[in-house]
């Protein structure tokens, strides 16, 4: 058995959860936020049998797309200089997944 920890963008989370539950995967949802852009993410926990990991990845891949967004960042504050916000274009979205071996599992 494996524990798959997936971090997805909030805009993709609900659709992904619906698709996973349609395919009889059990999902636990946790809110999280990214460190770089400080934007909302969703962390999903799924316990799956070893042979179902690739099927789970396929569903994640089909429902979590990358997109480009413009973010405003503050330049470094230098004394005597004006702080000018700078827009940058960054790719966001997709998914990050970690697969961990599960030593023991019990459902009560």
C-alpha positions as a LaTeX table, in Angstrom:
\begin{tabular}{lrrr}
\hline
Residue & $x$ (\AA) & $y$ (\AA) & $z$ (\AA) \\
\hline
Unk1 & 0.00 & 0.00 & 0.00 \\
Unk2 & 1.10 & 3.58 & $-0.72$ \\
Unk3 & 0.25 & 7.00 & 0.65 \\
Unk4 & 0.17 & 9.57 & $-2.16$ \\
Unk5 & 0.47 & 13.19 & $-1.04$ \\
Unk6 & $-0.53$ & 15.53 & $-3.88$ \\
Unk7 & $-0.25$ & 19.31 & $-3.80$ \\
Unk8 & $-2.52$ & 21.00 & $-6.36$ \\
Unk9 & $-3.73$ & 24.51 & $-7.02$ \\
Unk10 & $-7.03$ & 25.44 & $-5.36$ \\
Unk11 & $-8.74$ & 26.02 & $-8.73$ \\
Unk12 & $-8.06$ & 22.39 & $-9.73$ \\
Unk13 & $-8.85$ & 20.76 & $-6.39$ \\
Unk14 & $-12.64$ & 20.36 & $-6.46$ \\
Unk15 & $-12.75$ & 18.85 & $-9.95$ \\
Unk16 & $-9.89$ & 16.52 & $-9.08$ \\
Unk17 & $-11.58$ & 15.38 & $-5.87$ \\
Unk18 & $-14.81$ & 14.68 & $-7.78$ \\
Unk19 & $-12.95$ & 12.59 & $-10.37$ \\
Unk20 & $-11.01$ & 10.67 & $-7.73$ \\
Unk21 & $-14.13$ & 9.81 & $-5.75$ \\
Unk22 & $-15.91$ & 8.72 & $-8.97$ \\
Unk23 & $-13.05$ & 6.26 & $-9.45$ \\
Unk24 & $-13.49$ & 5.00 & $-5.86$ \\
Unk25 & $-10.36$ & 6.60 & $-4.42$ \\
Unk26 & $-10.65$ & 7.85 & $-0.86$ \\
Unk27 & $-9.35$ & 11.39 & $-0.47$ \\
Unk28 & $-8.55$ & 13.62 & 2.49 \\
Unk29 & $-8.31$ & 17.34 & 1.69 \\
Unk30 & $-6.13$ & 19.80 & 3.59 \\
Unk31 & $-5.72$ & 23.51 & 2.87 \\
Unk32 & $-2.15$ & 24.71 & 2.37 \\
Unk33 & $-0.31$ & 27.62 & 0.84 \\
Unk34 & 2.80 & 27.89 & $-1.29$ \\
Unk35 & 5.93 & 29.49 & 0.05 \\
Unk36 & 7.06 & 31.38 & $-3.06$ \\
Unk37 & 3.82 & 32.93 & $-4.34$ \\
Unk38 & 1.94 & 32.50 & $-1.05$ \\
Unk39 & $-1.10$ & 31.42 & $-3.02$ \\
Unk40 & $-3.70$ & 28.88 & $-1.93$ \\
Unk41 & $-3.05$ & 25.21 & $-2.56$ \\
Unk42 & $-4.80$ & 22.05 & $-1.61$ \\
Unk43 & $-2.95$ & 19.03 & $-0.27$ \\
Unk44 & $-4.67$ & 15.71 & $-0.92$ \\
Unk45 & $-3.90$ & 12.47 & 0.90 \\
Unk46 & $-4.82$ & 9.19 & $-0.80$ \\
Unk47 & $-4.12$ & 5.71 & 0.49 \\
Unk48 & $-3.95$ & 3.40 & $-2.54$ \\
Unk49 & $-2.93$ & $-0.13$ & $-3.39$ \\
Unk50 & 0.40 & $-0.40$ & $-5.20$ \\
Unk51 & $-1.23$ & $-1.35$ & $-8.49$ \\
Unk52 & $-3.52$ & 1.73 & $-8.44$ \\
Unk53 & $-0.80$ & 4.39 & $-8.16$ \\
Unk54 & $-0.44$ & 4.88 & $-11.94$ \\
Unk55 & $-4.22$ & 5.14 & $-12.37$ \\
Unk56 & $-4.29$ & 7.79 & $-9.64$ \\
Unk57 & $-1.46$ & 9.70 & $-11.35$ \\
Unk58 & $-3.35$ & 9.61 & $-14.64$ \\
Unk59 & $-6.41$ & 11.22 & $-13.02$ \\
Unk60 & $-4.24$ & 13.89 & $-11.37$ \\
Unk61 & $-2.46$ & 14.64 & $-14.66$ \\
Unk62 & $-5.76$ & 14.98 & $-16.55$ \\
Unk63 & $-7.25$ & 17.41 & $-14.01$ \\
Unk64 & $-4.35$ & 19.65 & $-12.93$ \\
Unk65 & $-3.13$ & 21.98 & $-15.66$ \\
Unk66 & $-0.38$ & 24.57 & $-15.61$ \\
Unk67 & $-1.21$ & 28.18 & $-16.41$ \\
Unk68 & 0.60 & 31.49 & $-16.50$ \\
Unk69 & $-0.33$ & 34.26 & $-14.07$ \\
Unk70 & 1.07 & 37.71 & $-13.44$ \\
Unk71 & 2.15 & 38.40 & $-9.88$ \\
Unk72 & 3.31 & 41.69 & $-8.43$ \\
Unk73 & 6.51 & 41.45 & $-6.40$ \\
Unk74 & 8.16 & 44.12 & $-4.31$ \\
Unk75 & 11.74 & 44.95 & $-5.17$ \\
Unk76 & 14.32 & 45.07 & $-2.42$ \\
Unk77 & 14.03 & 48.12 & $-0.19$ \\
Unk78 & 17.15 & 50.28 & $-0.65$ \\
Unk79 & 17.31 & 53.37 & 1.56 \\
Unk80 & 16.64 & 56.51 & $-0.46$ \\
Unk81 & 15.11 & 54.58 & $-3.38$ \\
Unk82 & 11.44 & 54.35 & $-4.27$ \\
Unk83 & 9.87 & 50.92 & $-3.92$ \\
Unk84 & 8.43 & 50.04 & $-7.31$ \\
Unk85 & 6.22 & 46.94 & $-7.56$ \\
Unk86 & 7.35 & 44.77 & $-10.44$ \\
Unk87 & 4.98 & 42.46 & $-12.33$ \\
Unk88 & 6.38 & 39.04 & $-13.24$ \\
Unk89 & 4.81 & 36.25 & $-15.26$ \\
Unk90 & 5.09 & 32.81 & $-13.63$ \\
Unk91 & 3.80 & 29.33 & $-14.41$ \\
Unk92 & 1.55 & 27.87 & $-11.73$ \\
Unk93 & $-0.60$ & 24.80 & $-11.42$ \\
Unk94 & 0.02 & 21.23 & $-12.30$ \\
Unk95 & 0.61 & 18.95 & $-9.35$ \\
Unk96 & 3.38 & 17.73 & $-7.12$ \\
Unk97 & 3.00 & 14.19 & $-5.79$ \\
Unk98 & 4.94 & 12.25 & $-3.19$ \\
Unk99 & 4.56 & 8.48 & $-2.84$ \\
Unk100 & 5.31 & 6.91 & 0.53 \\
Unk101 & 5.31 & 3.25 & 1.50 \\
Unk102 & 2.70 & 2.41 & 4.14 \\
Unk103 & 3.90 & $-0.08$ & 6.72 \\
Unk104 & 0.49 & $-0.70$ & 8.27 \\
Unk105 & $-3.09$ & 0.40 & 7.58 \\
Unk106 & $-6.26$ & $-0.07$ & 9.59 \\
Unk107 & $-9.79$ & 1.22 & 9.02 \\
Unk108 & $-12.12$ & 1.30 & 12.03 \\
\hline
\end{tabular}
